[in-house]
Amino acid sequence: MSLILGPGEKALRDEMGVVYHSGHTRYGNPMFGRLVLTNKRFLFIEMETVKVGFLRKKTEYHMKGIRINIPIEKVLGTAIETRVRRKGTLNAPPGLFSKEQYNVLIVSMEDATGIENPAFEVRNPQDWANAIQRVLAGELL
């Protein structure tokens, strides 16, 4: 799936397999998707996995919709939070003997509903936070 970029816009970070956990008033349930940072926008695209083929099933990713698409000027900052969940689940409460820690990237942003703080599970939250801070500081524009 290709992303349509505007004039002078370039993708700085792009990661598939991201899990949105919570933090945005319009989206209460976890979603699987793609997180994209450009020099002009911050996006979260909800994706679904689809098995295609008759005998040899192949997994493809199909876009369900763009859930977050805001100008970079509306991003206020980032934070990284460590959370605990039941091992092997998305965000179920931890059990006595079954728990694991995971980190989420929290991106504070201003949109039509006010201040939102969506949390995303990405492979390297610190790299994402650094890239966002660099764009906000004008270094990667």
VOLUMTI-44159 format. One line per field, with one value per residue: x, y, z of N, C-alpha, C in turn. Coordinates in Angstrom, 1 decimal, decimal comma. Atoms other than C-alpha are relative to their C-alpha. Layout:
n_c1 <- (X:...)
n_c2 <- (Y:...)
n_c3 <- (Z:...)
ca_c1 <- (X:...)
ca_c2 <- (Y:...)
ca_c3 <- (Z:...)
c_c1 <- (X:...)
c_c2 <- (Y:...)
c_c3 <- (Z:...)
END
This chain:
n_c1 <- (0,9:-0,7:0,6:0,0:-0,7:0,2:-1,2:-1,0:0,2:-0,8:0,2:-1,2:0,1:1,1:-0,1:1,2:0,1:0,1:1,3:0,6:0,6:1,0:-0,5:0,7:1,4:0,8:-0,3:-0,2:-0,5:-1,3:0,0:-1,2:-0,2:-1,2:-0,3:-0,8:-0,4:-0,6:-0,5:1,2:1,2:-0,1:1,2:0,2:0,8:0,5:-0,2:0,5:-0,7:0,9:-0,6:0,4:-0,6:0,8:-0,7:-1,1:0,5:-1,0:0,6:-0,2:0,5:0,9:0,3:1,4:0,3:-0,9:0,6:-0,6:-0,7:0,0:-1,2:-1,1:0,1:1,0:-0,6:-0,5:-1,2:0,1:-0,4:-0,1:0,5:-0,1:1,2:-0,1:1,2:-0,1:-0,9:0,6:1,3:-0,2:0,0:0,7:-0,7:-0,9:0,3:-1,0:-1,2:-0,1:0,0:-1,2:-0,1:-0,1:0,0:0,8:-0,3:1,2:-0,2:1,0:0,3:1,2:0,9:1,3:0,6:-0,8:-1,3:0,1:-1,3:0,0:-1,1:-0,4:-1,1:-0,9:-1,3:-0,9:0,6:-0,9:-0,3:1,2:0,1:-1,1:0,3:1,1:-0,6:-0,9:0,9:0,6:-1,0:-0,3:-1,2:0,2:1,0)
n_c2 <- (-1,2:-1,2:-1,1:-1,2:-1,1:-1,3:-0,7:-0,3:0,9:1,2:0,9:0,1:1,3:0,8:1,3:0,9:0,9:-0,8:0,2:-1,1:0,5:-0,8:-1,4:-0,9:0,1:0,7:1,4:0,6:1,3:0,2:0,2:0,4:-0,9:-0,6:-1,4:-0,7:-1,4:-0,7:-1,3:-0,8:0,6:1,2:0,8:1,4:0,6:1,3:1,0:1,4:1,1:0,8:1,1:0,2:1,2:1,2:1,0:-0,6:-1,2:-1,1:-1,1:-1,4:-1,0:-0,9:-1,2:-0,2:-1,4:-0,8:-0,3:-1,2:-0,7:-1,4:-0,7:0,2:-1,2:0,3:0,9:-0,8:0,7:1,5:0,7:1,5:0,5:1,4:0,6:1,5:0,7:1,4:0,5:0,5:-0,7:-1,4:-0,9:0,5:-0,2:1,1:1,1:0,1:0,7:-0,2:-1,4:-0,5:-1,5:-0,5:-1,4:-0,7:-1,3:-0,9:-1,3:-1,1:-0,8:-0,8:0,1:-0,6:0,4:-0,5:0,7:1,5:0,7:1,4:0,9:0,9:0,9:0,0:0,7:-0,8:-1,2:-1,1:-0,5:-0,8:-1,2:-0,9:-0,5:-1,0:-1,2:-0,6:-0,7:-1,2:-1,0:-0,5:0,6:0,9:-0,6)
n_c3 <- (0,0:0,1:-0,7:0,8:-0,7:0,6:0,5:-1,0:-1,2:0,1:-1,2:-0,8:-0,7:0,5:-0,6:0,1:-1,2:-1,2:-0,7:-0,7:-1,2:-0,6:-0,2:0,8:-0,3:1,1:0,2:-1,3:0,1:0,6:1,4:0,7:1,1:0,5:-0,5:0,9:-0,3:1,1:-0,4:-0,1:-0,6:-0,8:0,4:-0,3:1,0:-0,5:1,0:-0,4:0,7:0,8:0,6:1,4:0,6:-0,2:-0,6:-0,8:-0,6:-0,1:-0,8:0,5:-0,8:0,7:-0,8:-0,4:0,0:-0,7:-1,3:-0,5:1,1:-0,5:0,4:-1,0:-0,9:-1,0:-0,9:-1,2:-0,7:-0,2:-1,2:0,1:-1,2:-0,1:-0,6:-0,2:0,5:-0,1:1,1:1,2:0,3:0,4:-1,2:-1,1:-1,3:-0,3:-1,0:-1,1:0,6:1,4:0,3:0,7:0,1:1,4:0,1:1,0:0,4:-0,1:0,8:-0,3:1,2:-0,1:1,2:-0,2:-1,3:-1,1:-0,2:0,1:-0,4:0,4:-0,4:1,0:-0,2:1,2:-0,3:-0,7:-0,3:-0,2:1,3:0,4:-0,8:0,5:1,4:-0,2:-0,6:1,0:1,0:-0,8:-0,1:1,3:0,5:1,2:0,9)
ca_c1 <- (0,0:1,4:0,8:-0,1:2,2:1,6:4,0:7,2:6,1:8,4:7,9:10,4:9,2:6,8:6,0:3,5:2,2:1,6:-1,1:-3,2:-4,2:-6,3:-6,2:-8,3:-12,0:-13,2:-11,5:-12,0:-11,0:-7,5:-6,6:-3,9:-2,3:0,4:2,0:3,5:5,4:6,1:7,7:4,1:1,7:1,3:-1,0:-2,4:-3,9:-6,1:-5,2:-6,7:-5,0:-6,5:-5,6:-5,6:-4,9:-6,5:-3,9:-1,0:-2,5:-0,6:-1,2:-1,9:-2,7:-5,7:-6,4:-9,6:-9,3:-7,2:-8,0:-5,6:-4,3:-3,2:-0,7:2,6:1,9:-0,9:1,4:2,3:4,8:5,5:6,0:6,9:5,0:5,7:2,6:1,9:-0,5:-1,3:1,4:0,3:-2,7:-3,2:-4,0:-5,7:-5,0:-2,0:-2,4:-0,4:2,0:1,4:2,5:4,8:5,9:5,5:6,1:3,8:4,5:2,0:1,6:-0,2:-2,0:-4,7:-7,6:-11,2:-12,2:-9,5:-6,3:-5,9:-3,2:-3,3:-1,0:0,8:2,8:5,7:9,0:11,1:9,2:12,3:13,2:9,7:9,7:13,1:12,0:8,8:10,7:13,2:10,3:8,7:12,0:12,2:15,2:13,6:11,3)
ca_c2 <- (0,0:3,3:6,5:9,7:12,5:16,1:18,6:18,8:16,0:13,1:10,1:10,1:7,0:4,3:1,2:-1,6:-3,8:-1,0:-1,5:1,5:0,9:3,8:7,5:9,0:9,8:8,6:5,3:3,2:-0,2:-1,4:-1,4:-2,9:-0,6:1,5:4,6:7,2:10,4:12,8:16,2:17,6:15,1:12,4:9,5:6,2:4,0:1,1:-2,1:-5,6:-8,8:-10,8:-14,3:-14,7:-17,6:-21,0:-23,5:-21,4:-18,8:-15,5:-12,7:-9,2:-6,0:-4,0:-0,4:0,0:3,7:6,6:7,1:9,9:12,4:15,7:18,4:18,1:21,6:20,0:17,5:18,8:16,2:12,6:10,3:6,7:4,7:1,2:-0,9:-4,5:-7,0:-10,7:-12,5:-13,2:-10,8:-7,3:-5,5:-7,9:-7,4:-9,3:-12,6:-13,5:-15,8:-14,5:-11,0:-9,0:-5,4:-3,5:0,1:2,5:5,7:8,4:11,3:14,4:16,2:18,8:18,1:19,1:17,3:18,9:17,4:13,7:11,3:8,2:5,3:3,2:0,0:0,3:-1,6:1,2:3,9:6,0:6,2:7,4:9,9:11,3:11,6:13,4:15,8:16,5:17,4:19,6:21,4:22,0:19,8:17,4:19,8)
ca_c3 <- (0,0:-1,0:0,9:-1,0:0,0:-0,7:-2,4:-0,4:2,0:2,7:5,0:7,9:9,8:8,7:10,7:10,0:12,8:15,2:17,9:18,9:22,5:23,7:24,4:21,7:22,4:19,0:19,2:22,3:21,1:20,2:16,5:14,3:11,8:10,3:11,9:9,7:10,4:7,6:7,7:7,6:9,2:11,8:10,7:12,0:9,4:10,6:8,7:8,6:7,7:4,9:3,8:0,0:-2,3:-2,6:-1,7:-0,5:1,8:1,7:4,2:2,8:4,6:3,5:4,7:6,7:7,1:8,2:11,9:12,8:10,2:11,8:10,7:12,6:14,1:16,1:17,8:21,3:22,5:23,3:26,2:26,7:29,3:30,6:31,2:32,3:30,8:30,9:28,8:25,2:25,3:23,9:27,1:29,5:33,2:34,4:36,2:39,3:37,3:33,8:33,1:30,9:30,6:27,3:26,3:24,5:22,7:23,8:21,4:22,7:20,0:19,5:17,2:16,8:20,0:22,1:23,5:22,7:24,0:21,9:22,9:20,3:20,7:18,3:18,0:19,3:21,1:21,9:18,2:17,4:20,2:19,0:15,4:16,5:18,7:15,9:13,5:16,2:16,6:12,9:12,3:9,8:7,9)
c_c1 <- (0,9:-0,7:0,1:0,5:-0,3:1,3:1,0:0,0:0,8:-0,2:1,4:0,1:-1,3:0,1:-1,4:0,0:-0,1:-1,4:-0,4:-0,7:-1,2:0,5:-0,7:-1,5:-0,8:0,3:0,3:0,6:1,4:-0,1:1,4:0,2:1,4:0,2:1,0:0,3:0,6:0,5:-1,2:-1,2:0,4:-1,3:0,0:-1,0:-0,4:0,1:-0,7:0,8:-1,0:0,8:-0,5:0,7:-0,9:0,8:1,1:-0,5:1,1:-0,8:0,2:-0,7:-0,9:-0,3:-1,5:-0,4:1,1:-0,7:0,5:0,8:0,0:1,3:1,0:-0,1:-0,9:0,5:0,7:1,2:-0,2:0,4:0,0:-0,4:0,2:-1,3:0,2:-1,3:0,2:0,9:-0,8:-1,4:0,4:0,1:-0,8:0,7:0,9:-0,5:1,2:1,3:0,2:-0,1:1,3:-0,1:0,1:0,0:-0,9:0,5:-1,3:0,3:-1,2:-0,2:-1,3:-0,8:-1,3:-0,7:0,7:1,3:-0,2:1,4:0,0:1,3:0,2:1,1:0,8:1,2:1,0:-0,6:1,0:0,4:-1,1:-0,1:1,1:-0,3:-1,1:0,5:0,9:-0,9:-0,6:1,0:0,4:1,2:-0,2:-1,1:0,7)
c_c2 <- (1,2:1,2:1,2:1,1:1,3:0,6:0,3:-0,9:-1,2:-0,8:-0,1:-1,3:-0,6:-1,4:-0,7:-0,9:0,7:-0,3:1,3:-0,6:0,8:1,4:1,0:-0,2:-0,6:-1,5:-0,7:-1,4:-0,1:-0,3:-0,3:1,0:0,4:1,4:0,6:1,4:0,6:1,3:1,0:-0,5:-1,2:-0,8:-1,4:-0,5:-1,4:-1,0:-1,3:-1,0:-0,9:-1,2:-0,2:-1,2:-1,2:-1,0:0,5:1,4:1,0:1,1:1,4:0,9:0,9:1,2:0,0:1,5:0,8:0,5:1,3:0,6:1,5:0,7:-0,1:1,2:-0,3:-1,1:0,8:-0,6:-1,5:-0,4:-1,5:-0,5:-1,5:-0,5:-1,5:-0,6:-1,5:-0,5:-0,6:0,7:1,5:1,0:-0,5:0,2:-1,1:-1,0:0,0:-0,6:0,3:1,5:0,4:1,5:0,3:1,6:0,6:1,4:0,8:1,3:0,9:0,8:0,8:-0,2:0,6:-0,3:0,5:-0,6:-1,5:-0,5:-1,5:-0,7:-1,0:-1,0:-0,2:-0,8:0,7:1,4:1,2:0,6:0,9:1,3:1,0:0,6:1,1:1,3:0,8:0,8:1,2:1,1:0,6:-0,6:-0,8:0,5:0,2)
c_c3 <- (0,0:0,7:-0,9:0,8:-0,8:-0,5:1,1:1,2:-0,2:1,3:0,7:0,8:-0,5:0,6:-0,1:1,2:1,3:0,7:0,7:1,2:0,5:0,0:-0,9:0,2:-1,0:-0,1:1,4:0,0:-0,7:-1,5:-0,5:-1,2:-0,3:0,6:-0,9:0,5:-1,2:0,6:0,2:0,8:0,9:-0,3:0,7:-0,9:0,5:-1,2:0,5:-0,8:-0,8:-0,6:-1,4:-0,6:0,3:0,8:0,9:0,5:0,2:0,8:-0,7:1,0:-0,8:1,0:0,3:0,0:0,8:1,3:0,6:-1,2:0,4:-0,5:1,2:1,0:1,2:1,0:1,1:0,6:0,1:1,4:-0,2:1,4:0,0:0,7:0,2:-0,4:0,2:-1,3:-1,2:-0,3:-0,5:1,1:1,2:1,3:0,3:1,0:1,0:-0,6:-1,5:-0,3:-0,7:-0,1:-1,5:0,1:-1,1:-0,2:0,1:-0,7:0,3:-1,2:0,2:-1,3:0,3:1,3:1,2:0,0:0,1:0,3:-0,4:0,3:-1,1:0,4:-1,3:0,4:0,9:0,3:0,1:-1,4:-0,6:0,7:-0,5:-1,3:0,1:0,6:-1,0:-1,0:0,7:0,1:-1,3:-0,6:-1,2:-0,9:-1,3)
END
